């Protein structure tokens, strides 16, 4: 997976692995959610119950939506520079 997440993996013509990029994106979106809602998560008596609530899932989905088709300027290992995340994914076989 490390090879797929480094910048040179985008230049590899025989690369057909796209799951590491999706994994990297999801981890990034979850970290942004955790940073934003840190106090609420720490105050929850049962974290598992909080994460299972519909409004929490809706907020998580909002963070994913926020980053999936925006942020062309971000320089991260899970997308090509100058493109959105969906634009930078390789074509599916």
C-alpha positions as MATLAB code, in Angstrom:
seq = 'XXXXXXXXXXXXXXXXXXXXXXXXXXXXXXXXXXXXXXXXXXXXXXXXXXXXXXXXXXXXXXXXXXXXXXXXXXXXXXXXXXXXXXXXXXXXX';
ca = [
       0.000    0.000    0.000;
       2.872    2.393    0.649;
       3.859    2.207   -2.995;
       0.329    3.077   -4.086;
       0.172    6.074   -1.777;
       3.438    7.671   -2.815;
       3.462   10.277   -5.567;
       5.208    8.093   -8.137;
       2.400    5.538   -8.132;
       0.334    7.906  -10.290;
       2.936    7.666  -13.036;
       2.959    3.850  -13.065;
       1.173    2.855  -16.313;
       0.401   -0.733  -15.292;
      -1.092    0.244  -11.948;
      -4.679   -0.886  -11.465;
      -4.975   -0.549   -7.726;
      -7.404    2.142   -6.610;
      -8.400    0.945   -3.148;
      -5.360    2.478   -1.370;
      -6.351    5.900   -2.701;
      -9.925    5.466   -1.465;
      -8.587    4.283    1.889;
      -6.324    7.335    2.139;
      -9.201    9.640    1.311;
     -11.530    8.066    3.883;
      -8.864    8.253    6.592;
      -8.311   11.930    5.754;
     -12.040   12.749    5.906;
     -12.414   10.895    9.217;
      -9.462   12.746   10.720;
     -11.002   16.065    9.696;
     -14.239   15.012   11.366;
     -12.386   13.975   14.529;
     -10.507   17.290   14.705;
     -13.709   19.277   14.218;
     -15.848   17.337   16.698;
     -13.121   16.437   19.172;
     -14.869   17.876   22.243;
     -18.175   16.178   21.465;
     -16.474   12.824   20.903;
     -14.446   13.048   24.117;
     -17.537   13.988   26.124;
     -19.587   11.050   24.848;
     -20.024    8.370   27.525;
     -20.272    5.648   24.879;
     -18.395    6.447   21.700;
     -19.811    3.476   19.824;
     -23.360    4.659   20.526;
     -22.521    8.180   19.365;
     -21.042    6.935   16.104;
     -24.129    4.813   15.456;
     -26.505    7.771   15.662;
     -28.068    8.976   12.425;
     -27.027   12.605   12.876;
     -23.400   11.561   13.416;
     -23.445    9.486   10.238;
     -24.975   12.441    8.373;
     -22.169   14.707    9.622;
     -19.550   12.149    8.542;
     -21.161   11.936    5.124;
     -21.020   15.719    4.911;
     -17.265   15.674    5.491;
     -16.816   13.089    2.747;
     -18.966   15.122    0.357;
     -17.019   18.255    1.222;
     -13.688   16.790    0.143;
     -14.602   14.354   -2.627;
     -15.203   16.877   -5.411;
     -13.367   19.915   -4.112;
      -9.885   20.810   -3.002;
      -7.979   20.660   -6.267;
      -5.173   22.597   -4.584;
      -4.504   20.025   -1.855;
      -1.154   18.283   -2.079;
      -1.855   14.893   -0.509;
      -0.682   11.374   -1.236;
      -4.116    9.997   -2.089;
      -4.850   12.165   -5.148;
      -3.106   13.767   -8.086;
      -2.182   17.432   -7.710;
      -4.500   19.836   -9.505;
      -7.402   17.381   -9.681;
     -10.274   16.474   -7.416;
     -10.208   13.092   -5.736;
     -12.655   11.508   -8.190;
     -10.800   12.935  -11.193;
      -7.516   11.502   -9.938;
      -8.754    7.911   -9.577;
      -7.561    5.541  -12.301;
     -10.064    4.056  -14.707;
     -11.613    0.846  -13.487;
     -10.699   -2.242  -15.516;
];
